[in-house]
Amino acid sequence: MGFVCRGVFSFSLYRFSIFSSLFLLRSIELVRISWDCYFLGGFMILLFFFLLDLWMRCWLLKR
């Protein structure tokens, strides 16, 4: 059961990260910053949530 909860949690976390990165990219597009910042911002957000998910998994496994 805990494995299923972790899977649903990580899936919702990835879905949230995708939506938040799309929202950030949309707002950056409105400000019209260069394409480098455009991709770098989305990549940094996805990387942050990926590392957060890994940390949560390790923390849940240790408990």
HTML snippet that shows the backbone in 3Dmol.js (N, CA, C, O; Angstrom):
<script src="https://3Dmol.org/build/3Dmol-min.js"></script>
<div id="view" style="width:600px;height:400px;position:relative"></div>
<script>
const pdb = `
ATOM      1  N   MET A   1       0.832  -1.205   0.000  1.00  0.00           N
ATOM      2  CA  MET A   1       0.000   0.000   0.000  1.00  0.00           C
ATOM      3  C   MET A   1       0.870   1.259   0.000  1.00  0.00           C
ATOM      4  O   MET A   1       0.579   2.232  -0.696  1.00  0.00           O
ATOM      5  N   GLY A   2       1.941   1.219   0.795  1.00  0.00           N
ATOM      6  CA  GLY A   2       2.831   2.381   0.835  1.00  0.00           C
ATOM      7  C   GLY A   2       3.491   2.641  -0.512  1.00  0.00           C
ATOM      8  O   GLY A   2       3.729   3.786  -0.897  1.00  0.00           O
ATOM      9  N   PHE A   3       3.786   1.536  -1.232  1.00  0.00           N
ATOM     10  CA  PHE A   3       4.399   1.680  -2.558  1.00  0.00           C
ATOM     11  C   PHE A   3       3.446   2.388  -3.518  1.00  0.00           C
ATOM     12  O   PHE A   3       3.861   3.233  -4.311  1.00  0.00           O
ATOM     13  N   VAL A   4       2.153   2.027  -3.436  1.00  0.00           N
ATOM     14  CA  VAL A   4       1.147   2.654  -4.304  1.00  0.00           C
ATOM     15  C   VAL A   4       1.019   4.137  -3.969  1.00  0.00           C
ATOM     16  O   VAL A   4       0.920   4.975  -4.865  1.00  0.00           O
ATOM     17  N   CYS A   5       1.022   4.455  -2.676  1.00  0.00           N
ATOM     18  CA  CYS A   5       0.916   5.862  -2.274  1.00  0.00           C
ATOM     19  C   CYS A   5       2.114   6.650  -2.773  1.00  0.00           C
ATOM     20  O   CYS A   5       1.966   7.780  -3.239  1.00  0.00           O
ATOM     21  N   ARG A   6       3.296   6.062  -2.678  1.00  0.00           N
ATOM     22  CA  ARG A   6       4.496   6.757  -3.158  1.00  0.00           C
ATOM     23  C   ARG A   6       4.427   6.964  -4.670  1.00  0.00           C
ATOM     24  O   ARG A   6       4.811   8.020  -5.174  1.00  0.00           O
ATOM     25  N   GLY A   7       3.932   5.941  -5.399  1.00  0.00           N
ATOM     26  CA  GLY A   7       3.828   6.078  -6.844  1.00  0.00           C
ATOM     27  C   GLY A   7       2.852   7.177  -7.239  1.00  0.00           C
ATOM     28  O   GLY A   7       3.134   7.976  -8.132  1.00  0.00           O
ATOM     29  N   VAL A   8       1.691   7.213  -6.566  1.00  0.00           N
ATOM     30  CA  VAL A   8       0.701   8.253  -6.858  1.00  0.00           C
ATOM     31  C   VAL A   8       1.255   9.617  -6.491  1.00  0.00           C
ATOM     32  O   VAL A   8       1.029  10.593  -7.205  1.00  0.00           O
ATOM     33  N   PHE A   9       1.989   9.693  -5.368  1.00  0.00           N
ATOM     34  CA  PHE A   9       2.568  10.963  -4.943  1.00  0.00           C
ATOM     35  C   PHE A   9       3.595  11.461  -5.945  1.00  0.00           C
ATOM     36  O   PHE A   9       3.602  12.639  -6.302  1.00  0.00           O
ATOM     37  N   SER A  10       4.468  10.556  -6.402  1.00  0.00           N
ATOM     38  CA  SER A  10       5.501  10.983  -7.348  1.00  0.00           C
ATOM     39  C   SER A  10       4.868  11.342  -8.693  1.00  0.00           C
ATOM     40  O   SER A  10       5.329  12.266  -9.363  1.00  0.00           O
ATOM     41  N   PHE A  11       3.811  10.619  -9.097  1.00  0.00           N
ATOM     42  CA  PHE A  11       3.144  10.947 -10.353  1.00  0.00           C
ATOM     43  C   PHE A  11       2.494  12.320 -10.277  1.00  0.00           C
ATOM     44  O   PHE A  11       2.603  13.110 -11.214  1.00  0.00           O
ATOM     45  N   SER A  12       1.816  12.611  -9.163  1.00  0.00           N
ATOM     46  CA  SER A  12       1.190  13.921  -9.024  1.00  0.00           C
ATOM     47  C   SER A  12       2.243  15.015  -8.930  1.00  0.00           C
ATOM     48  O   SER A  12       2.022  16.135  -9.389  1.00  0.00           O
ATOM     49  N   LEU A  13       3.395  14.692  -8.333  1.00  0.00           N
ATOM     50  CA  LEU A  13       4.483  15.662  -8.239  1.00  0.00           C
ATOM     51  C   LEU A  13       5.023  15.978  -9.626  1.00  0.00           C
ATOM     52  O   LEU A  13       5.260  17.143  -9.945  1.00  0.00           O
ATOM     53  N   TYR A  14       5.221  14.948 -10.462  1.00  0.00           N
ATOM     54  CA  TYR A  14       5.703  15.188 -11.822  1.00  0.00           C
ATOM     55  C   TYR A  14       4.675  15.965 -12.633  1.00  0.00           C
ATOM     56  O   TYR A  14       5.035  16.857 -13.402  1.00  0.00           O
ATOM     57  N   ARG A  15       3.401  15.631 -12.467  1.00  0.00           N
ATOM     58  CA  ARG A  15       2.351  16.346 -13.193  1.00  0.00           C
ATOM     59  C   ARG A  15       2.322  17.814 -12.773  1.00  0.00           C
ATOM     60  O   ARG A  15       2.175  18.705 -13.610  1.00  0.00           O
ATOM     61  N   PHE A  16       2.463  18.059 -11.465  1.00  0.00           N
ATOM     62  CA  PHE A  16       2.499  19.436 -10.974  1.00  0.00           C
ATOM     63  C   PHE A  16       3.721  20.171 -11.510  1.00  0.00           C
ATOM     64  O   PHE A  16       3.634  21.346 -11.867  1.00  0.00           O
ATOM     65  N   SER A  17       4.864  19.480 -11.569  1.00  0.00           N
ATOM     66  CA  SER A  17       6.083  20.131 -12.065  1.00  0.00           C
ATOM     67  C   SER A  17       5.936  20.485 -13.534  1.00  0.00           C
ATOM     68  O   SER A  17       6.411  21.534 -13.971  1.00  0.00           O
ATOM     69  N   ILE A  18       5.277  19.611 -14.307  1.00  0.00           N
ATOM     70  CA  ILE A  18       5.080  19.911 -15.724  1.00  0.00           C
ATOM     71  C   ILE A  18       4.162  21.117 -15.882  1.00  0.00           C
ATOM     72  O   ILE A  18       4.426  22.002 -16.696  1.00  0.00           O
ATOM     73  N   PHE A  19       3.072  21.153 -15.095  1.00  0.00           N
ATOM     74  CA  PHE A  19       2.159  22.284 -15.189  1.00  0.00           C
ATOM     75  C   PHE A  19       2.826  23.572 -14.744  1.00  0.00           C
ATOM     76  O   PHE A  19       2.633  24.615 -15.370  1.00  0.00           O
ATOM     77  N   SER A  20       3.614  23.516 -13.666  1.00  0.00           N
ATOM     78  CA  SER A  20       4.264  24.732 -13.183  1.00  0.00           C
ATOM     79  C   SER A  20       5.331  25.207 -14.163  1.00  0.00           C
ATOM     80  O   SER A  20       5.508  26.410 -14.352  1.00  0.00           O
ATOM     81  N   SER A  21       6.050  24.259 -14.794  1.00  0.00           N
ATOM     82  CA  SER A  21       7.053  24.681 -15.777  1.00  0.00           C
ATOM     83  C   SER A  21       6.370  25.290 -17.000  1.00  0.00           C
ATOM     84  O   SER A  21       6.869  26.261 -17.569  1.00  0.00           O
ATOM     85  N   LEU A  22       5.221  24.719 -17.410  1.00  0.00           N
ATOM     86  CA  LEU A  22       4.494  25.315 -18.533  1.00  0.00           C
ATOM     87  C   LEU A  22       3.999  26.710 -18.171  1.00  0.00           C
ATOM     88  O   LEU A  22       4.034  27.620 -18.999  1.00  0.00           O
ATOM     89  N   PHE A  23       3.539  26.877 -16.932  1.00  0.00           N
ATOM     90  CA  PHE A  23       3.074  28.193 -16.502  1.00  0.00           C
ATOM     91  C   PHE A  23       4.227  29.193 -16.478  1.00  0.00           C
ATOM     92  O   PHE A  23       4.074  30.342 -16.891  1.00  0.00           O
ATOM     93  N   LEU A  24       5.393  28.736 -15.983  1.00  0.00           N
ATOM     94  CA  LEU A  24       6.566  29.614 -15.954  1.00  0.00           C
ATOM     95  C   LEU A  24       6.995  29.981 -17.373  1.00  0.00           C
ATOM     96  O   LEU A  24       7.316  31.136 -17.651  1.00  0.00           O
ATOM     97  N   LEU A  25       6.997  28.994 -18.265  1.00  0.00           N
ATOM     98  CA  LEU A  25       7.396  29.269 -19.645  1.00  0.00           C
ATOM     99  C   LEU A  25       6.410  30.223 -20.297  1.00  0.00           C
ATOM    100  O   LEU A  25       6.806  31.071 -21.097  1.00  0.00           O
ATOM    101  N   ARG A  26       5.142  30.096 -19.967  1.00  0.00           N
ATOM    102  CA  ARG A  26       4.123  30.985 -20.521  1.00  0.00           C
ATOM    103  C   ARG A  26       4.356  32.422 -20.034  1.00  0.00           C
ATOM    104  O   ARG A  26       4.272  33.371 -20.814  1.00  0.00           O
ATOM    105  N   SER A  27       4.647  32.568 -18.744  1.00  0.00           N
ATOM    106  CA  SER A  27       4.878  33.910 -18.211  1.00  0.00           C
ATOM    107  C   SER A  27       6.178  34.500 -18.762  1.00  0.00           C
ATOM    108  O   SER A  27       6.256  35.702 -19.013  1.00  0.00           O
ATOM    109  N   ILE A  28       7.200  33.654 -18.952  1.00  0.00           N
ATOM    110  CA  ILE A  28       8.459  34.150 -19.541  1.00  0.00           C
ATOM    111  C   ILE A  28       8.213  34.581 -20.985  1.00  0.00           C
ATOM    112  O   ILE A  28       8.785  35.567 -21.451  1.00  0.00           O
ATOM    113  N   GLU A  29       7.361  33.838 -21.690  1.00  0.00           N
ATOM    114  CA  GLU A  29       7.067  34.182 -23.080  1.00  0.00           C
ATOM    115  C   GLU A  29       6.380  35.544 -23.147  1.00  0.00           C
ATOM    116  O   GLU A  29       6.615  36.314 -24.079  1.00  0.00           O
ATOM    117  N   LEU A  30       5.534  35.841 -22.163  1.00  0.00           N
ATOM    118  CA  LEU A  30       4.860  37.134 -22.150  1.00  0.00           C
ATOM    119  C   LEU A  30       5.871  38.263 -21.952  1.00  0.00           C
ATOM    120  O   LEU A  30       5.713  39.349 -22.510  1.00  0.00           O
ATOM    121  N   VAL A  31       6.901  38.004 -21.163  1.00  0.00           N
ATOM    122  CA  VAL A  31       7.921  39.030 -20.934  1.00  0.00           C
ATOM    123  C   VAL A  31       8.910  39.074 -22.108  1.00  0.00           C
ATOM    124  O   VAL A  31       9.643  40.050 -22.272  1.00  0.00           O
ATOM    125  N   ARG A  32       8.925  38.020 -22.915  1.00  0.00           N
ATOM    126  CA  ARG A  32       9.776  37.911 -24.105  1.00  0.00           C
ATOM    127  C   ARG A  32      11.261  37.915 -23.755  1.00  0.00           C
ATOM    128  O   ARG A  32      12.032  38.723 -24.272  1.00  0.00           O
ATOM    129  N   ILE A  33      11.647  36.997 -22.868  1.00  0.00           N
ATOM    130  CA  ILE A  33      13.061  36.767 -22.579  1.00  0.00           C
ATOM    131  C   ILE A  33      13.591  35.798 -23.639  1.00  0.00           C
ATOM    132  O   ILE A  33      12.807  35.123 -24.305  1.00  0.00           O
ATOM    133  N   SER A  34      14.895  35.728 -23.797  1.00  0.00           N
ATOM    134  CA  SER A  34      15.485  34.906 -24.856  1.00  0.00           C
ATOM    135  C   SER A  34      15.183  33.417 -24.655  1.00  0.00           C
ATOM    136  O   SER A  34      14.785  32.991 -23.571  1.00  0.00           O
ATOM    137  N   TRP A  35      15.382  32.636 -25.727  1.00  0.00           N
ATOM    138  CA  TRP A  35      15.054  31.207 -25.703  1.00  0.00           C
ATOM    139  C   TRP A  35      15.932  30.425 -24.729  1.00  0.00           C
ATOM    140  O   TRP A  35      15.512  29.386 -24.219  1.00  0.00           O
ATOM    141  N   ASP A  36      17.140  30.909 -24.464  1.00  0.00           N
ATOM    142  CA  ASP A  36      18.023  30.206 -23.529  1.00  0.00           C
ATOM    143  C   ASP A  36      17.411  30.189 -22.130  1.00  0.00           C
ATOM    144  O   ASP A  36      17.364  29.147 -21.477  1.00  0.00           O
ATOM    145  N   CYS A  37      16.951  31.336 -21.684  1.00  0.00           N
ATOM    146  CA  CYS A  37      16.309  31.409 -20.365  1.00  0.00           C
ATOM    147  C   CYS A  37      15.025  30.594 -20.362  1.00  0.00           C
ATOM    148  O   CYS A  37      14.670  29.977 -19.358  1.00  0.00           O
ATOM    149  N   TYR A  38      14.329  30.598 -21.499  1.00  0.00           N
ATOM    150  CA  TYR A  38      13.071  29.868 -21.660  1.00  0.00           C
ATOM    151  C   TYR A  38      13.257  28.383 -21.341  1.00  0.00           C
ATOM    152  O   TYR A  38      12.522  27.819 -20.529  1.00  0.00           O
ATOM    153  N   PHE A  39      14.241  27.756 -21.983  1.00  0.00           N
ATOM    154  CA  PHE A  39      14.467  26.328 -21.760  1.00  0.00           C
ATOM    155  C   PHE A  39      15.142  26.065 -20.422  1.00  0.00           C
ATOM    156  O   PHE A  39      14.832  25.083 -19.748  1.00  0.00           O
ATOM    157  N   LEU A  40      16.068  26.946 -20.035  1.00  0.00           N
ATOM    158  CA  LEU A  40      16.795  26.736 -18.790  1.00  0.00           C
ATOM    159  C   LEU A  40      15.859  26.791 -17.587  1.00  0.00           C
ATOM    160  O   LEU A  40      16.021  26.024 -16.638  1.00  0.00           O
ATOM    161  N   GLY A  41      14.885  27.691 -17.623  1.00  0.00           N
ATOM    162  CA  GLY A  41      13.931  27.803 -16.516  1.00  0.00           C
ATOM    163  C   GLY A  41      13.099  26.534 -16.344  1.00  0.00           C
ATOM    164  O   GLY A  41      12.935  26.032 -15.232  1.00  0.00           O
ATOM    165  N   GLY A  42      12.578  26.025 -17.457  1.00  0.00           N
ATOM    166  CA  GLY A  42      11.786  24.801 -17.388  1.00  0.00           C
ATOM    167  C   GLY A  42      12.616  23.611 -16.948  1.00  0.00           C
ATOM    168  O   GLY A  42      12.153  22.772 -16.175  1.00  0.00           O
ATOM    169  N   PHE A  43      13.857  23.538 -17.446  1.00  0.00           N
ATOM    170  CA  PHE A  43      14.735  22.433 -17.078  1.00  0.00           C
ATOM    171  C   PHE A  43      15.088  22.481 -15.594  1.00  0.00           C
ATOM    172  O   PHE A  43      15.127  21.444 -14.931  1.00  0.00           O
ATOM    173  N   MET A  44      15.345  23.681 -15.070  1.00  0.00           N
ATOM    174  CA  MET A  44      15.689  23.811 -13.651  1.00  0.00           C
ATOM    175  C   MET A  44      14.512  23.418 -12.762  1.00  0.00           C
ATOM    176  O   MET A  44      14.705  22.798 -11.716  1.00  0.00           O
ATOM    177  N   ILE A  45      13.290  23.776 -13.172  1.00  0.00           N
ATOM    178  CA  ILE A  45      12.110  23.400 -12.382  1.00  0.00           C
ATOM    179  C   ILE A  45      11.930  21.887 -12.379  1.00  0.00           C
ATOM    180  O   ILE A  45      11.672  21.293 -11.332  1.00  0.00           O
ATOM    181  N   LEU A  46      12.067  21.256 -13.553  1.00  0.00           N
ATOM    182  CA  LEU A  46      11.920  19.801 -13.621  1.00  0.00           C
ATOM    183  C   LEU A  46      13.007  19.101 -12.814  1.00  0.00           C
ATOM    184  O   LEU A  46      12.744  18.101 -12.146  1.00  0.00           O
ATOM    185  N   LEU A  47      14.237  19.632 -12.877  1.00  0.00           N
ATOM    186  CA  LEU A  47      15.343  19.047 -12.122  1.00  0.00           C
ATOM    187  C   LEU A  47      15.093  19.179 -10.623  1.00  0.00           C
ATOM    188  O   LEU A  47      15.365  18.250  -9.863  1.00  0.00           O
ATOM    189  N   PHE A  48      14.573  20.334 -10.196  1.00  0.00           N
ATOM    190  CA  PHE A  48      14.284  20.548  -8.779  1.00  0.00           C
ATOM    191  C   PHE A  48      13.245  19.554  -8.274  1.00  0.00           C
ATOM    192  O   PHE A  48      13.426  18.961  -7.211  1.00  0.00           O
ATOM    193  N   PHE A  49      12.155  19.364  -9.027  1.00  0.00           N
ATOM    194  CA  PHE A  49      11.126  18.433  -8.577  1.00  0.00           C
ATOM    195  C   PHE A  49      11.592  16.985  -8.652  1.00  0.00           C
ATOM    196  O   PHE A  49      11.159  16.156  -7.851  1.00  0.00           O
ATOM    197  N   PHE A  50      12.475  16.667  -9.607  1.00  0.00           N
ATOM    198  CA  PHE A  50      13.028  15.322  -9.690  1.00  0.00           C
ATOM    199  C   PHE A  50      13.887  15.027  -8.467  1.00  0.00           C
ATOM    200  O   PHE A  50      13.791  13.946  -7.885  1.00  0.00           O
ATOM    201  N   LEU A  51      14.735  15.995  -8.070  1.00  0.00           N
ATOM    202  CA  LEU A  51      15.567  15.808  -6.883  1.00  0.00           C
ATOM    203  C   LEU A  51      14.718  15.768  -5.621  1.00  0.00           C
ATOM    204  O   LEU A  51      15.016  15.010  -4.698  1.00  0.00           O
ATOM    205  N   LEU A  52      13.666  16.573  -5.572  1.00  0.00           N
ATOM    206  CA  LEU A  52      12.763  16.551  -4.420  1.00  0.00           C
ATOM    207  C   LEU A  52      12.076  15.197  -4.301  1.00  0.00           C
ATOM    208  O   LEU A  52      11.913  14.671  -3.200  1.00  0.00           O
ATOM    209  N   ASP A  53      11.673  14.634  -5.443  1.00  0.00           N
ATOM    210  CA  ASP A  53      11.039  13.316  -5.447  1.00  0.00           C
ATOM    211  C   ASP A  53      12.015  12.236  -4.982  1.00  0.00           C
ATOM    212  O   ASP A  53      11.642  11.353  -4.210  1.00  0.00           O
ATOM    213  N   LEU A  54      13.264  12.306  -5.449  1.00  0.00           N
ATOM    214  CA  LEU A  54      14.268  11.336  -5.000  1.00  0.00           C
ATOM    215  C   LEU A  54      14.498  11.441  -3.496  1.00  0.00           C
ATOM    216  O   LEU A  54      14.613  10.429  -2.805  1.00  0.00           O
ATOM    217  N   TRP A  55      14.563  12.679  -2.991  1.00  0.00           N
ATOM    218  CA  TRP A  55      14.777  12.879  -1.555  1.00  0.00           C
ATOM    219  C   TRP A  55      13.608  12.334  -0.751  1.00  0.00           C
ATOM    220  O   TRP A  55      13.807  11.721   0.298  1.00  0.00           O
ATOM    221  N   MET A  56      12.380  12.554  -1.237  1.00  0.00           N
ATOM    222  CA  MET A  56      11.202  12.049  -0.529  1.00  0.00           C
ATOM    223  C   MET A  56      11.190  10.521  -0.526  1.00  0.00           C
ATOM    224  O   MET A  56      10.825   9.905   0.475  1.00  0.00           O
ATOM    225  N   ARG A  57      11.588   9.908  -1.642  1.00  0.00           N
ATOM    226  CA  ARG A  57      11.625   8.436  -1.687  1.00  0.00           C
ATOM    227  C   ARG A  57      12.631   7.886  -0.693  1.00  0.00           C
ATOM    228  O   ARG A  57      12.335   6.941   0.038  1.00  0.00           O
ATOM    229  N   CYS A  58      13.833   8.479  -0.663  1.00  0.00           N
ATOM    230  CA  CYS A  58      14.848   8.012   0.287  1.00  0.00           C
ATOM    231  C   CYS A  58      14.374   8.211   1.718  1.00  0.00           C
ATOM    232  O   CYS A  58      14.600   7.356   2.574  1.00  0.00           O
ATOM    233  N   TRP A  59      13.714   9.341   1.983  1.00  0.00           N
ATOM    234  CA  TRP A  59      13.231   9.629   3.331  1.00  0.00           C
ATOM    235  C   TRP A  59      12.132   8.655   3.738  1.00  0.00           C
ATOM    236  O   TRP A  59      12.080   8.221   4.889  1.00  0.00           O
ATOM    237  N   LEU A  60      11.248   8.308   2.793  1.00  0.00           N
ATOM    238  CA  LEU A  60      10.174   7.370   3.102  1.00  0.00           C
ATOM    239  C   LEU A  60      10.707   5.947   3.259  1.00  0.00           C
ATOM    240  O   LEU A  60      10.182   5.172   4.060  1.00  0.00           O
ATOM    241  N   LEU A  61      11.751   5.600   2.495  1.00  0.00           N
ATOM    242  CA  LEU A  61      12.312   4.253   2.614  1.00  0.00           C
ATOM    243  C   LEU A  61      13.056   4.075   3.936  1.00  0.00           C
ATOM    244  O   LEU A  61      13.074   2.980   4.499  1.00  0.00           O
ATOM    245  N   LYS A  62      13.670   5.152   4.429  1.00  0.00           N
ATOM    246  CA  LYS A  62      14.409   5.048   5.690  1.00  0.00           C
ATOM    247  C   LYS A  62      13.483   4.933   6.883  1.00  0.00           C
ATOM    248  O   LYS A  62      13.885   4.405   7.920  1.00  0.00           O
ATOM    249  N   ARG A  63      12.242   5.416   6.765  1.00  0.00           N
ATOM    250  CA  ARG A  63      11.318   5.375   7.895  1.00  0.00           C
ATOM    251  C   ARG A  63      10.788   3.982   8.132  1.00  0.00           C
ATOM    252  O   ARG A  63       9.995   3.770   9.049  1.00  0.00           O
TER     253      ARG A  63
END
`;
const viewer = $3Dmol.createViewer("view");
viewer.addModel(pdb, "pdb");
viewer.setStyle({}, {cartoon: {color: "spectrum"}});
viewer.zoomTo();
viewer.render();
</script>
